[in-house]
Amino acid sequence: MYGIDRKFWALANEVQALSQMELYHRIRRSLDRVSPEIQKSCMDFFQQFPYWGRLDIPNGEFQFIAWKARALAEHIGDFAWFYERLEDYRSKATLYSILNNWYRWDFQATSRTRETLFDDYFDLDVVKCSPEEVFVDLGAYIGDTVLSYLRNYGTDCYRRIYCYEITPQHMPTLEKNLSGFPNIMLRNKGVSDREGSMALSPHAENSSGNTLAETGETQIPVTTLDADIDETVTLIKADIEGFEQRALLGAAGHIRASRPKLLISVYHSNDDLWQIPRMIHGFYPDYRFYLRYNSSPIYPTEITLLAI
C-alpha cells in the first residue's frame, strides 16, 4: 500500500464514521481557521459561480458547507469506488487532495496535485491521438480547446473536428479563430440527452459560463451526439456547465459502439465527481480512469476525468 492509499483510506474511514451533522460542524471549524482574506475570496467566487451552494459568513449562510457535508456523508462509498479504479498515483493523489480540501480546507495537497505541465484535457502521457481522430468539442467557446489540441498534437492529427457552442455571440470569433484549418464543423447547438430546444441562460459575469435552461427568451436548438453525428467518434471533450451527464446519455450509442476517449469536466456539482465515472463505467466497463485538475488550490475546479 502506497502512502497516498493510507491517507485516502484514513480519510474515508473518518468520514464514514461521522454523521452528516458532525461533518458539517467539522468543515465549519476548518473554515474558521482560514484567513479572512481567503474566506472573502471564496465567498466572492461562490457568489459568482453558485454550483456548489452559497457561502456568506457574515450573514450566517453556509449552504456550501451543508452540501459538502451531505456529499461526503452520502457518497464516501462512491468516492472510494472511484479511487479504486483510478489508474495512476497522480490521479489517486488528486482525488484525495480534492476531498481533503472539501473536508479540511487543505490547500497544501491541492497545491501539490495541481496540473502544471500539460494543457487542460491534453495530458500527453495519457491522451494519445492520431490523424484519424474525429474530435467532438462540447463547449467550444471561441475555439481555445481546439487550438490547444492543434498545438499539442499537430494540425495534421485529426480527420474531422465538431465544435458545439450554445452562445450565438461566440460564433463569429469561433469561426475566425479556426478559419485556417480544414474539416472543422461549427454548430451553434446545445448537446443533451434529447432533441428539441432550450433557453440560453446567460452568466452574469462571464459568457463562457452561459448554460441552458428550460425557460427563457433566447431559444437554442438542442441535439444529441447519437442523432447529430453519423460517423465514428474517437474523442469527446465536454465542459458544458453542468450538462455533461445529459450529453453523455445522448452519446451512449457512440460510447458503446466505438469507445471514444472521453475528457469530461467533473466539477460542476459535488456529485459529478463520482456520478460521471459511474455512468461511463455503465456504458463500457473497460474504460481506464485518470483525474487531473488545473485551478486555484484554494478550491479545486477545472477538474477533468480522462476516460481512455
N, C-alpha and C positions, 0 to 999 in steps of 0.2 A: 504494500500500500504506500503510495506516494504521500508526501506531506500535504499536498492540496486535498487528497482524499480524506485525510484525517480532519482537516479543517472543515471541509464541506459536511461530513457526516456528524461532526460535533455540532455544527450549526443546525443541521436538520433535526438532530435528536433534541437539541434545546428548544427549538421552535415547536416541535411536535408535543413536547411535554407541557406547553403553556396554552392557556385558553386564549381566545381572541381578545378578551378584555385585558389580560395580562400582557399580551403582545402590544396592544395599543399603548399601555402605560409605559412599557419599556422603550418603545420607539419615541414617545413623548419625552421621556427623561434623557434619551440620547440627543434629541433635538435641543434640549435646554443647554447642553454643553457646547453647542455650535456657536460660533461668534455671531454677534448681532449683524455684522456685515453680510455674512453668508446666509443667515436667516432671511434678511431682506432680499438678497439676490434670488433665493428660492421662491419667496412669496411673489416677487415680480414675474419670475419665469412661469410659475404655475397659474398666475392670473392670465398670462398671455397664451399659454397652451394648457387648457384645463382637462387634458385627457386623464389625468391621474387624481383629480379631486382638488378642491380649494384648500388653500393654506393662508390664513390671516391671523397671525399670532396675537396682535394687539386686541383683536375683536373676538378672540376665542373660537375661531373657525379652524378645525383640524380634520376636515373631511379627507384630505390627502393621507393622513396617518391612519384614519379608520379604514380606508380602502386598502392600504398596505397591510394592516393587521389582518383584515379578512382574507386577502390573497394568500398570505403566509399560513394562516390557521387552516384554511380550507384546502390548500393545494400544495403543501410542502411535499406530499407524496408524489404529485405530478412533477414538481421540480426535480425530485430525486430520480424519477423515471427518466427525465430528460438528461440529467447529469450522467447517468449510467450509459447513455447512448452517444455521448459526445466522443469524438474520435481522437482528440489530441489534448495535451496538457494545457495549451493556451486556452482552449475552449472551456475546459473544466475550471481553470482559474478565473476566466471571465465570468462564468455563471456564479461562482462563489462570490466574486467581488461585487456583482450586482446585488445579489440577495443580502450580503452583509452590509452593503450601503443602505438598502431599504430598512434593515433591522437596527443597525448601529450607527447610521450616518458615517460610515467609514469611508474616508476619501483616499487613504493610502493604498488599499488594494486596488481600487479603481484606477488610481494613477499608474500603477504597475501594469495593468492589463489593457489600458487604452491602446488602440492601434495607432502606430506612428510610422510604420514602414510603407504600407500599401494604401492605395486609394480606397474609399468606401466601395464595398462589394467585391473588389477585384484583388483578393489575396492570391498572388501568383504562385504560392506554394500549393494552393488547394484548387483554384479555379483554372482549369486548362481549357483553352479554346482552339478552334481550328478554322480554316477557310470555309467550312461547310456550316458554320453556325447560322441558325435562324434565331435571332435575339429579339425578345419582346421586352420593351421598356415600359412598365406601367408607372405613371407619374413622371413623364418625360420632362416636364417643366420647360426649360429653354434649351435642352439638349446637353446639359452638363454631364449626365451619366454616360450618354453615348460618346461624347468627346473623350471622357476618361477611358472608356473601353477602347477606343481607337488609339489613344496614346499608349495604352498598356499592351495591346495585342497586335496593333498594326492595322492600317487601313485596308489590307487585303485579307483580314482574318474574319470574314463573315460572308454569307451568301445573301442574306436579307435581314433588315432591321425594321421592326414595327415600333412606332412611338405612339403611345396613347397619352393624351393630355386633356383634362377637362376644362381648362380655363381658356376661353376664346382669345383673350388679350395676349396670351403667351404664344399663340401660334405663329405670328409673323416673325418673332425673334427665334423661335424654334426652327422655322423654315430657313431663315437666314443663316443661323449657326451651322446647319447641316447641309446647306445647299451644294457644297462642293463634293459631296460623297454620293455615290450611286446606290440604288436599290434600298433606299430608306423610305418607308411608308409612314406618313404622318396622319394621325387620326384624332380629330377633336371629339373624343368619346370617353365616357366612363366605362369601366370594366367591373362587372359584378357577377352575381350568380343567376341573373335573369336578364332578358332583353326588354327594352322599353325606354323610358326616360325618367330622369330625376332632376331635382333642382340644384343649381350651383349655390353652395353656401360659402360666401367669401370670408376669409380670415381677416380680422380687424387690423392686424399688424403686418402680415407678411403673406403675399399672394401665393407663395409656394405651399402654404398651409390650407389653401382652398380645398373644400371637400364637397361631398354630395349630401343632399337631404331629401326627405320625402316631399316637402312643400317649399315653394319659393317662386319668385318671378321668372328667373332665367332658367329655362329648361335645357338639359343636356341629354343627347342620346346616350343610352347605356346598352352595352352588349356583354356577351361572354366570349372568352377566348375560343371555347369549343365551337361557337357559332360563327365567329368572325374570321378565323384563320383556318384554312383548309389544307395547309401543308404541315409537315412535321416541324415541331418547335423543339429547339435544343437548349434554350437558355431563357429563363424568365426572371426579371428583376421587378420587384414591387415595393414601392414606398408611396402609398396612396391614403395616408391619413386615416387609418382605421378600417379601410375596406379590403385589407389584404386577405382576410379569411373568406370573404364573399367572392373575391376574384379567384382564389384557389378553387373554391367549389365550382365556379364556372369554367375552370380549366381542368377539371378532373379527368376528362376524356384524354386530353393531351398528356397529362401526367402519367396516367395508367398505361397509355399506349407507347409513349416514347421516352419516359423518364428524363425529361429535361433537367438541366441544372437549375436550381431554384435559389435565388438571392433575395430573401424576403425580410422586410423590416418587421421586427417583433417587439416594438416598444410603444405602440400607440395605446395600449392598455396594459394593466398588470397581468392579465391572463394570456395575452398574445404570446408571451414568452414560453408558455408550456402548451397552449392550445394549438398553435400553428405546427409545432413539431408533431404533436399527436395526430393532427389532421393529415399531414403529409405521410406519416407512417401508415395511416389507414389506407391511403391511396396506393402506396408502394412500400412495403416494409423493409426493403433492402437499401433505402437511402442512408447515406452516411452524413452525420450532422457535425457541423462546426459552428462556433459562435464568435463573433467579433463585435467590437463597439468602438466608435470614434466620436467623442463629445467631451464636454467638461466632466472631470471626475467627481464633481460635487453631486451631480445627479446624472447617471448614465442614460443617454438617449442615443439615437443613431445606432441602435443595436441591430445587427444583421445575422439572420440564420442562413448559413450556407448548407444547402442540402444537395449532395453530389451523388 
